[in-house]
């Protein structure tokens, strides 16, 4: 397909920080637009997000250089024939750096995904169906759409860490419904979320029902068990006991002291990786936890390897693992980077991929990461970022890959947009 127009502007994300929107038009008039997300709890190995660092504008966070880089690529991209793979390869080669620091991963990703959306329109396909065909190399001209497969939803309903202002060091406490279709799972998430709000109000007062960056509540608590008890109570009151499991995102890099090699998992509680493994195992023995993301710092390979060799058994049936062991999800550990994924597989550091397209910077590299994980029998969870936009592309991506999806709570417009896209997709099944 030939690109006949390319544009970019600076917009705001859900934290009122600048990001960019990229628009692509193909020669037949097909259009695609993408609003690039941004993370707060970011891995040091992620592709480079280009910001201006001019403190006179948006406290140094403006992205006008990234916008200009997109506009400066017009001459090289217009009226050239591209496939998704050839476009992404061209962008990577044009940047030329190891982590996309020249053009900026945010600029490159904006072009990559906007082009994919335009191509879906060109082929008169739903975006998820186009993505499935690109990922699995299926003929684009076959217009028959498959029966949709159900996916699991990870909903972050209690926020801690860098996503909140409380003293919870574990960053995310998520529910993962196992009942029925995605439509029924979304209903369960919504009903549990409302029950949780009522419980927090009753126990801590209305002032404690403020939400964090990802829409989850951020009550004035500091211990993981306090958060887990609230969730278990909400699930029970909403009549979903036995139908909902729990997942954690520790984001442990954020509470790791690299000099002392200790993790302050709770205020005043500092543990080495072996004791932290035991801490997680104790939680798994008491609560229906089936997944832990980034339980150790991104380069603490000893911690990950030790935990993988001593995985706790869940007290409920794990929908992701037939042997009832928890799954260990790599986020900062892997950063959706094929080379990091290969290393983690070789060292047996985790068993699941968190797929964030802006961590690597192109759709093609993201799909390669998925293919590697899928080929190794790993579970994949397509994920939002804490600094999101109203763009609902990741819902299509999860459906296209038949993966799980991590969205956040059913609150804040940028999160709700993803839920609503899933409801639109599955209502038309």
DRENDO-1510 file (C-alpha; in Angstrom, 1 decimal, always signed):
<recs>
REC; n; res; u; v; w
REC; 1; UNK; +0.0; +0.0; +0.0 .
REC; 2; UNK; +1.1; +3.5; -0.8 .
REC; 3; UNK; +1.0; +6.3; +1.9 .
REC; 4; UNK; -0.2; +9.6; +0.3 .
REC; 5; UNK; -0.4; +11.6; +3.5 .
REC; 6; UNK; +1.2; +11.5; +6.9 .
REC; 7; UNK; +0.6; +13.9; +9.8 .
REC; 8; UNK; +1.3; +14.2; +13.5 .
REC; 9; UNK; +0.2; +16.5; +16.3 .
REC; 10; UNK; +0.9; +16.8; +20.0 .
REC; 11; UNK; -2.0; +15.8; +22.3 .
REC; 12; UNK; -2.5; +15.0; +26.0 .
REC; 13; UNK; -2.6; +11.6; +27.7 .
REC; 14; UNK; -4.6; +10.6; +30.7 .
REC; 15; UNK; -2.1; +12.1; +33.1 .
REC; 16; UNK; -2.2; +15.5; +31.2 .
REC; 17; UNK; +1.2; +14.9; +29.8 .
REC; 18; UNK; +1.9; +15.4; +26.1 .
REC; 19; UNK; +2.0; +12.5; +23.7 .
REC; 20; UNK; +1.5; +12.4; +19.9 .
REC; 21; UNK; -1.2; +11.4; +17.5 .
REC; 22; UNK; -0.2; +10.2; +14.0 .
REC; 23; UNK; -2.5; +10.1; +11.0 .
REC; 24; UNK; -1.9; +8.1; +7.9 .
REC; 25; UNK; -3.9; +8.1; +4.6 .
REC; 26; UNK; -3.4; +5.5; +1.8 .
REC; 27; UNK; -3.8; +6.0; -1.9 .
REC; 28; UNK; -7.4; +4.7; -1.9 .
REC; 29; UNK; -8.4; +7.1; +0.8 .
REC; 30; UNK; -8.2; +4.6; +3.7 .
REC; 31; UNK; -7.3; +6.4; +7.0 .
REC; 32; UNK; -5.7; +5.3; +10.2 .
REC; 33; UNK; -5.0; +7.3; +13.3 .
REC; 34; UNK; -3.2; +6.3; +16.5 .
REC; 35; UNK; -2.6; +8.0; +19.9 .
REC; 36; UNK; +0.6; +6.8; +21.5 .
REC; 37; UNK; +0.4; +5.8; +25.2 .
REC; 38; UNK; +3.1; +6.3; +27.8 .
REC; 39; UNK; +4.2; +4.5; +31.0 .
REC; 40; UNK; +5.2; +5.6; +34.5 .
REC; 41; UNK; +6.6; +2.4; +35.8 .
REC; 42; UNK; +9.0; +1.9; +32.8 .
REC; 43; UNK; +11.7; -0.7; +32.4 .
REC; 44; UNK; +15.2; +0.6; +31.8 .
REC; 45; UNK; +15.4; -1.6; +28.7 .
REC; 46; UNK; +12.4; -0.2; +27.0 .
REC; 47; UNK; +12.7; +1.6; +23.6 .
REC; 48; UNK; +13.4; +5.3; +24.0 .
REC; 49; UNK; +10.4; +7.6; +24.4 .
REC; 50; UNK; +11.5; +10.9; +22.9 .
REC; 51; UNK; +10.6; +14.0; +24.9 .
REC; 52; UNK; +11.9; +17.6; +24.3 .
REC; 53; UNK; +13.3; +18.2; +27.9 .
REC; 54; UNK; +12.6; +21.9; +27.5 .
REC; 55; UNK; +11.5; +22.9; +31.0 .
REC; 56; UNK; +9.6; +25.9; +29.7 .
REC; 57; UNK; +7.0; +23.6; +28.1 .
REC; 58; UNK; +5.0; +21.0; +29.9 .
REC; 59; UNK; +7.8; +20.6; +32.5 .
REC; 60; UNK; +10.1; +19.2; +29.9 .
REC; 61; UNK; +7.6; +16.5; +28.7 .
REC; 62; UNK; +6.5; +17.9; +25.4 .
REC; 63; UNK; +7.0; +15.7; +22.3 .
REC; 64; UNK; +7.4; +18.2; +19.5 .
REC; 65; UNK; +10.7; +16.7; +18.4 .
REC; 66; UNK; +8.9; +13.4; +18.0 .
REC; 67; UNK; +6.1; +15.2; +16.0 .
REC; 68; UNK; +8.7; +16.9; +13.8 .
REC; 69; UNK; +10.5; +13.6; +13.2 .
REC; 70; UNK; +7.2; +12.1; +11.9 .
REC; 71; UNK; +6.7; +15.1; +9.6 .
REC; 72; UNK; +10.3; +15.0; +8.4 .
REC; 73; UNK; +9.7; +11.4; +7.3 .
REC; 74; UNK; +7.1; +12.4; +4.8 .
REC; 75; UNK; +9.4; +12.7; +1.8 .
REC; 76; UNK; +10.8; +9.2; +2.5 .
REC; 77; UNK; +7.4; +7.5; +3.0 .
REC; 78; UNK; +5.0; +9.2; +0.6 .
REC; 79; UNK; +4.1; +7.3; -2.6 .
REC; 80; UNK; +6.2; +4.3; -1.6 .
REC; 81; UNK; +4.8; +0.8; -1.5 .
REC; 82; UNK; +4.9; -0.8; +2.0 .
REC; 83; UNK; +3.6; -3.8; +3.8 .
REC; 84; UNK; +3.4; -3.7; +7.6 .
REC; 85; UNK; +6.7; -5.5; +7.9 .
REC; 86; UNK; +8.6; -3.5; +5.3 .
REC; 87; UNK; +7.4; -0.2; +6.7 .
REC; 88; UNK; +8.4; -1.1; +10.2 .
REC; 89; UNK; +11.8; -2.4; +9.0 .
REC; 90; UNK; +12.3; +0.9; +7.1 .
REC; 91; UNK; +11.5; +3.0; +10.2 .
REC; 92; UNK; +13.9; +0.9; +12.3 .
REC; 93; UNK; +16.7; +1.2; +9.7 .
REC; 94; UNK; +16.1; +5.0; +9.3 .
REC; 95; UNK; +16.4; +5.5; +13.1 .
REC; 96; UNK; +19.5; +3.3; +13.1 .
REC; 97; UNK; +20.0; +3.3; +16.9 .
REC; 98; UNK; +19.7; +0.3; +19.2 .
REC; 99; UNK; +16.7; +1.6; +21.2 .
REC; 100; UNK; +15.1; +4.0; +18.7 .
REC; 101; UNK; +16.5; +7.1; +20.4 .
REC; 102; UNK; +17.0; +9.1; +17.2 .
REC; 103; UNK; +13.4; +9.2; +15.9 .
REC; 104; UNK; +11.9; +8.2; +19.1 .
REC; 105; UNK; +10.0; +5.0; +19.7 .
REC; 106; UNK; +6.8; +7.0; +20.3 .
REC; 107; UNK; +7.1; +8.6; +16.8 .
REC; 108; UNK; +7.9; +5.2; +15.1 .
REC; 109; UNK; +5.0; +3.5; +16.9 .
REC; 110; UNK; +2.6; +6.2; +15.9 .
REC; 111; UNK; +3.4; +5.6; +12.2 .
REC; 112; UNK; +3.4; +1.8; +12.6 .
REC; 113; UNK; +0.0; +1.5; +14.2 .
REC; 114; UNK; -1.7; +4.3; +12.2 .
REC; 115; UNK; -0.6; +2.4; +9.0 .
REC; 116; UNK; -2.0; -0.8; +10.3 .
REC; 117; UNK; -5.4; +0.8; +11.0 .
REC; 118; UNK; -5.4; +2.3; +7.5 .
REC; 119; UNK; -4.6; -1.1; +6.0 .
REC; 120; UNK; -7.5; -2.7; +7.9 .
REC; 121; UNK; -9.8; -0.1; +6.3 .
REC; 122; UNK; -8.2; -0.8; +2.9 .
REC; 123; UNK; -9.0; -4.5; +3.1 .
REC; 124; UNK; -12.5; -3.8; +4.6 .
REC; 125; UNK; -11.6; -5.9; +7.6 .
REC; 126; UNK; -12.1; -5.2; +11.3 .
REC; 127; UNK; -8.9; -4.1; +12.8 .
REC; 128; UNK; -8.6; -7.3; +15.0 .
REC; 129; UNK; -9.1; -9.4; +11.9 .
REC; 130; UNK; -6.4; -7.6; +10.0 .
REC; 131; UNK; -4.0; -8.0; +12.9 .
REC; 132; UNK; -4.8; -11.7; +13.1 .
REC; 133; UNK; -3.9; -12.1; +9.5 .
REC; 134; UNK; -0.6; -10.1; +9.8 .
REC; 135; UNK; +0.3; -12.1; +12.9 .
REC; 136; UNK; -0.5; -15.5; +11.5 .
REC; 137; UNK; +0.3; -14.7; +7.8 .
REC; 138; UNK; -3.2; -15.4; +6.5 .
REC; 139; UNK; -4.3; -14.2; +3.1 .
REC; 140; UNK; -5.8; -10.7; +3.3 .
REC; 141; UNK; -8.2; -11.3; +0.4 .
REC; 142; UNK; -10.2; -14.0; +2.2 .
REC; 143; UNK; -12.9; -11.9; +3.7 .
REC; 144; UNK; -14.4; -14.6; +5.9 .
REC; 145; UNK; -14.0; -13.6; +9.5 .
REC; 146; UNK; -13.4; -16.4; +12.1 .
REC; 147; UNK; -15.5; -17.1; +15.1 .
REC; 148; UNK; -14.1; -14.9; +17.9 .
REC; 149; UNK; -12.4; -16.7; +20.8 .
REC; 150; UNK; -13.0; -15.6; +24.4 .
REC; 151; UNK; -10.2; -13.8; +26.2 .
REC; 152; UNK; -9.3; -13.2; +29.8 .
REC; 153; UNK; -9.4; -9.7; +31.3 .
REC; 154; UNK; -7.0; -8.4; +34.0 .
REC; 155; UNK; -8.7; -5.5; +35.8 .
REC; 156; UNK; -6.6; -3.4; +38.2 .
REC; 157; UNK; -9.1; -2.4; +40.9 .
REC; 158; UNK; -6.6; -1.4; +43.7 .
REC; 159; UNK; -3.7; +0.8; +42.7 .
REC; 160; UNK; -0.4; +1.1; +44.6 .
REC; 161; UNK; +3.2; +1.9; +43.7 .
REC; 162; UNK; +3.9; +4.6; +41.2 .
REC; 163; UNK; +0.2; +4.6; +40.1 .
REC; 164; UNK; -1.1; +6.0; +43.4 .
REC; 165; UNK; -0.3; +8.2; +46.3 .
REC; 166; UNK; -0.8; +5.5; +49.0 .
REC; 167; UNK; +1.8; +3.4; +50.8 .
REC; 168; UNK; +1.2; +0.1; +49.0 .
REC; 169; UNK; +4.4; -0.9; +47.3 .
REC; 170; UNK; +2.9; -3.6; +45.2 .
REC; 171; UNK; +1.6; -1.7; +42.2 .
REC; 172; UNK; -1.5; -3.5; +41.0 .
REC; 173; UNK; -4.1; -5.8; +42.5 .
REC; 174; UNK; -6.2; -7.2; +39.7 .
REC; 175; UNK; -9.2; -9.4; +39.4 .
REC; 176; UNK; -9.4; -11.9; +36.5 .
REC; 177; UNK; -13.0; -13.3; +36.1 .
REC; 178; UNK; -13.2; -16.8; +34.7 .
REC; 179; UNK; -17.0; -16.9; +34.1 .
REC; 180; UNK; -18.5; -17.0; +30.6 .
REC; 181; UNK; -17.9; -14.7; +27.7 .
REC; 182; UNK; -16.0; -11.4; +27.7 .
REC; 183; UNK; -19.3; -9.6; +28.0 .
REC; 184; UNK; -20.1; -11.5; +31.2 .
REC; 185; UNK; -16.6; -11.0; +32.5 .
REC; 186; UNK; -16.9; -7.2; +32.0 .
REC; 187; UNK; -20.2; -7.3; +33.9 .
REC; 188; UNK; -18.5; -9.1; +36.8 .
REC; 189; UNK; -15.6; -6.6; +36.9 .
REC; 190; UNK; -18.1; -3.6; +37.0 .
REC; 191; UNK; -20.2; -5.2; +39.7 .
REC; 192; UNK; -17.2; -6.1; +41.9 .
REC; 193; UNK; -15.7; -2.6; +41.3 .
REC; 194; UNK; -18.8; -1.0; +42.7 .
REC; 195; UNK; -19.0; -3.4; +45.7 .
REC; 196; UNK; -15.3; -2.6; +46.4 .
REC; 197; UNK; -16.1; +1.2; +46.4 .
REC; 198; UNK; -18.9; +0.7; +49.0 .
REC; 199; UNK; -16.6; -1.5; +51.2 .
REC; 200; UNK; -13.8; +1.1; +51.1 .
REC; 201; UNK; -16.2; +3.9; +51.9 .
REC; 202; UNK; -17.5; +1.9; +54.9 .
REC; 203; UNK; -14.1; +1.0; +56.2 .
REC; 204; UNK; -12.0; +4.1; +55.5 .
REC; 205; UNK; -14.5; +6.8; +54.5 .
REC; 206; UNK; -15.4; +8.5; +51.2 .
REC; 207; UNK; -12.1; +10.3; +51.0 .
REC; 208; UNK; -10.4; +6.9; +50.4 .
REC; 209; UNK; -12.3; +6.1; +47.2 .
REC; 210; UNK; -10.1; +8.3; +45.0 .
REC; 211; UNK; -8.6; +6.4; +42.1 .
REC; 212; UNK; -5.1; +6.0; +40.8 .
REC; 213; UNK; -3.7; +6.4; +37.3 .
REC; 214; UNK; -5.3; +3.2; +36.1 .
REC; 215; UNK; -8.7; +3.7; +37.6 .
REC; 216; UNK; -8.3; +1.4; +40.6 .
REC; 217; UNK; -9.0; +2.7; +44.1 .
REC; 218; UNK; -6.0; +3.9; +46.2 .
REC; 219; UNK; -7.1; +3.6; +49.8 .
REC; 220; UNK; -4.8; +4.6; +52.7 .
REC; 221; UNK; -3.4; +1.1; +53.3 .
REC; 222; UNK; +0.2; -0.3; +53.2 .
REC; 223; UNK; +0.0; -4.1; +53.3 .
REC; 224; UNK; -0.8; -6.4; +50.5 .
REC; 225; UNK; -3.1; -8.5; +52.7 .
REC; 226; UNK; -5.2; -5.5; +53.4 .
REC; 227; UNK; -5.8; -5.0; +49.7 .
REC; 228; UNK; -6.4; -8.6; +49.0 .
REC; 229; UNK; -8.9; -8.9; +51.9 .
REC; 230; UNK; -10.9; -6.0; +50.4 .
REC; 231; UNK; -11.0; -7.7; +47.0 .
REC; 232; UNK; -12.0; -11.0; +48.4 .
REC; 233; UNK; -14.8; -9.3; +50.3 .
REC; 234; UNK; -16.0; -7.4; +47.2 .
REC; 235; UNK; -16.0; -10.6; +45.1 .
REC; 236; UNK; -18.1; -12.4; +47.7 .
REC; 237; UNK; -20.6; -9.5; +48.1 .
REC; 238; UNK; -21.0; -9.3; +44.4 .
REC; 239; UNK; -21.8; -13.1; +44.3 .
REC; 240; UNK; -18.8; -14.1; +42.2 .
REC; 241; UNK; -17.0; -16.2; +44.7 .
REC; 242; UNK; -15.3; -19.1; +42.9 .
REC; 243; UNK; -15.6; -17.3; +39.6 .
REC; 244; UNK; -12.9; -14.7; +40.0 .
REC; 245; UNK; -9.1; -15.1; +40.4 .
REC; 246; UNK; -6.6; -12.5; +41.4 .
REC; 247; UNK; -3.4; -11.3; +39.8 .
REC; 248; UNK; -0.6; -9.1; +41.1 .
REC; 249; UNK; +1.8; -6.7; +39.4 .
REC; 250; UNK; +4.6; -6.1; +41.9 .
REC; 251; UNK; +6.6; -3.8; +39.7 .
REC; 252; UNK; +9.4; -4.8; +42.0 .
REC; 253; UNK; +12.1; -2.7; +40.4 .
REC; 254; UNK; +10.4; +0.3; +42.0 .
REC; 255; UNK; +10.9; -1.0; +45.6 .
REC; 256; UNK; +14.3; -2.7; +45.1 .
REC; 257; UNK; +17.5; -1.5; +46.7 .
REC; 258; UNK; +20.2; -2.6; +44.2 .
REC; 259; UNK; +23.0; -1.7; +46.6 .
REC; 260; UNK; +21.6; -3.8; +49.5 .
REC; 261; UNK; +19.9; -6.3; +47.1 .
REC; 262; UNK; +16.8; -6.0; +49.3 .
REC; 263; UNK; +13.1; -5.5; +48.4 .
REC; 264; UNK; +10.9; -3.2; +50.6 .
REC; 265; UNK; +7.7; -5.0; +49.7 .
REC; 266; UNK; +5.9; -3.3; +52.5 .
REC; 267; UNK; +7.0; -0.2; +54.5 .
REC; 268; UNK; +9.8; -1.3; +56.8 .
REC; 269; UNK; +9.8; -4.9; +55.5 .
REC; 270; UNK; +13.0; -5.5; +53.5 .
REC; 271; UNK; +13.6; -9.0; +52.1 .
REC; 272; UNK; +16.1; -10.7; +49.9 .
REC; 273; UNK; +14.9; -12.5; +46.8 .
REC; 274; UNK; +14.5; -15.9; +48.7 .
REC; 275; UNK; +12.5; -14.4; +51.5 .
REC; 276; UNK; +10.4; -12.4; +49.0 .
REC; 277; UNK; +9.7; -15.6; +47.2 .
REC; 278; UNK; +8.4; -17.0; +50.4 .
REC; 279; UNK; +6.4; -13.9; +51.0 .
REC; 280; UNK; +4.6; -14.4; +47.6 .
REC; 281; UNK; +4.1; -18.1; +48.3 .
REC; 282; UNK; +2.4; -17.2; +51.6 .
REC; 283; UNK; +0.0; -14.9; +49.7 .
REC; 284; UNK; -0.7; -17.6; +47.1 .
REC; 285; UNK; -1.5; -20.1; +49.8 .
REC; 286; UNK; -4.1; -17.7; +51.3 .
REC; 287; UNK; -5.7; -16.0; +48.3 .
REC; 288; UNK; -6.9; -17.1; +44.8 .
REC; 289; UNK; -3.8; -15.6; +43.2 .
REC; 290; UNK; -3.0; -17.2; +39.8 .
REC; 291; UNK; -0.5; -14.7; +38.3 .
REC; 292; UNK; +2.3; -12.4; +39.5 .
REC; 293; UNK; +3.9; -9.9; +37.2 .
REC; 294; UNK; +7.5; -8.6; +37.7 .
REC; 295; UNK; +7.9; -10.2; +41.2 .
REC; 296; UNK; +11.6; -9.1; +41.1 .
REC; 297; UNK; +13.6; -6.3; +39.7 .
REC; 298; UNK; +14.1; -6.3; +35.9 .
REC; 299; UNK; +17.7; -7.5; +36.1 .
REC; 300; UNK; +17.5; -9.7; +39.1 .
REC; 301; UNK; +17.8; -12.9; +37.2 .
REC; 302; UNK; +18.7; -14.9; +40.3 .
REC; 303; UNK; +15.4; -13.9; +41.9 .
REC; 304; UNK; +13.3; -14.8; +38.9 .
REC; 305; UNK; +15.1; -18.2; +38.4 .
REC; 306; UNK; +14.8; -19.1; +42.0 .
REC; 307; UNK; +11.1; -18.3; +42.0 .
REC; 308; UNK; +10.5; -20.3; +38.8 .
REC; 309; UNK; +12.1; -23.3; +40.5 .
REC; 310; UNK; +10.0; -22.9; +43.6 .
REC; 311; UNK; +6.6; -21.9; +42.2 .
REC; 312; UNK; +3.7; -22.0; +44.6 .
REC; 313; UNK; +0.6; -23.9; +43.9 .
REC; 314; UNK; -2.7; -22.0; +43.5 .
REC; 315; UNK; -5.6; -22.7; +45.8 .
REC; 316; UNK; -8.0; -22.4; +42.8 .
REC; 317; UNK; -7.9; -23.8; +39.3 .
REC; 318; UNK; -5.5; -21.7; +37.3 .
REC; 319; UNK; -7.0; -20.9; +33.9 .
REC; 320; UNK; -3.5; -20.2; +32.5 .
REC; 321; UNK; -1.6; -23.2; +33.9 .
REC; 322; UNK; -2.9; -26.8; +34.0 .
REC; 323; UNK; -0.6; -27.9; +36.8 .
REC; 324; UNK; -2.1; -25.2; +39.1 .
REC; 325; UNK; +1.2; -23.4; +39.5 .
REC; 326; UNK; +1.0; -19.6; +39.2 .
REC; 327; UNK; +2.2; -17.9; +36.0 .
REC; 328; UNK; +5.1; -15.5; +36.3 .
REC; 329; UNK; +4.6; -12.5; +33.9 .
REC; 330; UNK; +7.6; -10.6; +32.5 .
REC; 331; UNK; +7.0; -6.9; +31.9 .
REC; 332; UNK; +10.1; -4.8; +32.9 .
REC; 333; UNK; +12.0; -8.1; +32.6 .
REC; 334; UNK; +11.1; -8.5; +29.0 .
REC; 335; UNK; +10.0; -5.1; +27.7 .
REC; 336; UNK; +8.3; -6.9; +24.7 .
REC; 337; UNK; +11.8; -7.2; +23.2 .
REC; 338; UNK; +12.6; -10.4; +21.3 .
REC; 339; UNK; +16.2; -10.5; +22.5 .
REC; 340; UNK; +15.1; -10.2; +26.2 .
REC; 341; UNK; +12.4; -12.8; +25.6 .
REC; 342; UNK; +15.0; -15.2; +24.2 .
REC; 343; UNK; +17.3; -14.6; +27.2 .
REC; 344; UNK; +14.4; -15.2; +29.6 .
REC; 345; UNK; +13.5; -18.4; +27.9 .
REC; 346; UNK; +17.1; -19.7; +28.0 .
REC; 347; UNK; +17.4; -18.9; +31.7 .
REC; 348; UNK; +13.8; -20.0; +32.6 .
REC; 349; UNK; +13.0; -16.6; +34.2 .
REC; 350; UNK; +9.2; -16.4; +33.6 .
REC; 351; UNK; +6.3; -18.1; +31.9 .
REC; 352; UNK; +4.2; -15.3; +30.4 .
REC; 353; UNK; +4.7; -12.2; +28.3 .
REC; 354; UNK; +3.2; -8.8; +29.0 .
REC; 355; UNK; +2.9; -7.3; +25.6 .
REC; 356; UNK; +3.2; -3.5; +25.5 .
REC; 357; UNK; +3.6; -2.2; +22.0 .
REC; 358; UNK; +5.3; +1.1; +23.0 .
REC; 359; UNK; +8.0; -0.8; +24.9 .
REC; 360; UNK; +9.5; -2.0; +21.6 .
REC; 361; UNK; +8.2; +0.6; +19.2 .
REC; 362; UNK; +6.7; -1.2; +16.2 .
REC; 363; UNK; +3.8; -3.4; +15.5 .
REC; 364; UNK; +6.0; -6.0; +13.7 .
REC; 365; UNK; +8.4; -6.4; +16.6 .
REC; 366; UNK; +5.5; -6.7; +19.0 .
REC; 367; UNK; +4.0; -9.5; +16.8 .
REC; 368; UNK; +7.4; -11.2; +16.7 .
REC; 369; UNK; +7.5; -11.1; +20.5 .
REC; 370; UNK; +4.0; -12.6; +20.6 .
REC; 371; UNK; +5.1; -15.4; +18.1 .
REC; 372; UNK; +8.1; -16.3; +20.3 .
REC; 373; UNK; +6.0; -16.5; +23.4 .
REC; 374; UNK; +3.2; -18.4; +21.7 .
REC; 375; UNK; +5.7; -20.9; +20.2 .
REC; 376; UNK; +7.2; -21.5; +23.7 .
REC; 377; UNK; +3.8; -22.2; +25.2 .
REC; 378; UNK; +3.8; -19.0; +27.2 .
REC; 379; UNK; +0.6; -17.0; +27.9 .
REC; 380; UNK; +0.5; -13.5; +26.5 .
REC; 381; UNK; -1.3; -10.5; +28.0 .
REC; 382; UNK; -1.7; -7.4; +25.8 .
REC; 383; UNK; -1.4; -4.4; +28.1 .
REC; 384; UNK; -2.3; -0.8; +28.4 .
REC; 385; UNK; +0.0; +1.8; +29.9 .
REC; 386; UNK; -0.6; +4.0; +32.9 .
REC; 387; UNK; -0.4; +7.1; +30.7 .
REC; 388; UNK; -3.2; +6.1; +28.2 .
REC; 389; UNK; -5.3; +7.8; +25.6 .
REC; 390; UNK; -8.9; +7.1; +24.4 .
REC; 391; UNK; -7.4; +5.0; +21.6 .
REC; 392; UNK; -8.8; +1.5; +21.8 .
REC; 393; UNK; -6.3; -0.3; +19.5 .
REC; 394; UNK; -5.1; -2.8; +22.2 .
REC; 395; UNK; -8.6; -4.3; +22.4 .
REC; 396; UNK; -8.4; -5.2; +18.7 .
REC; 397; UNK; -4.9; -6.5; +19.2 .
REC; 398; UNK; -5.9; -8.8; +22.1 .
REC; 399; UNK; -8.8; -10.2; +20.1 .
REC; 400; UNK; -6.7; -10.6; +17.0 .
REC; 401; UNK; -4.0; -12.6; +18.9 .
REC; 402; UNK; -6.6; -14.4; +21.1 .
REC; 403; UNK; -4.6; -13.2; +24.1 .
REC; 404; UNK; -5.6; -11.9; +27.4 .
REC; 405; UNK; -5.8; -8.2; +28.0 .
REC; 406; UNK; -4.8; -6.0; +30.9 .
REC; 407; UNK; -6.9; -2.8; +30.8 .
REC; 408; UNK; -7.2; -1.3; +34.3 .
REC; 409; UNK; -10.4; -0.6; +36.2 .
REC; 410; UNK; -13.7; +0.1; +34.5 .
REC; 411; UNK; -13.3; +3.8; +35.4 .
REC; 412; UNK; -11.6; +6.8; +33.7 .
REC; 413; UNK; -12.5; +7.3; +30.0 .
REC; 414; UNK; -9.3; +6.1; +28.6 .
REC; 415; UNK; -9.8; +2.7; +30.3 .
REC; 416; UNK; -13.5; +2.5; +29.6 .
REC; 417; UNK; -12.8; +3.0; +25.9 .
REC; 418; UNK; -11.0; -0.4; +25.8 .
REC; 419; UNK; -13.9; -2.1; +27.7 .
REC; 420; UNK; -16.4; -0.6; +25.3 .
REC; 421; UNK; -14.5; -1.7; +22.3 .
REC; 422; UNK; -14.5; -5.3; +23.5 .
REC; 423; UNK; -18.3; -5.0; +24.2 .
REC; 424; UNK; -18.7; -3.8; +20.6 .
REC; 425; UNK; -16.6; -6.6; +19.2 .
REC; 426; UNK; -18.2; -9.4; +21.1 .
REC; 427; UNK; -21.8; -8.0; +20.8 .
REC; 428; UNK; -21.4; -8.5; +17.0 .
REC; 429; UNK; -20.1; -12.0; +17.4 .
</recs>
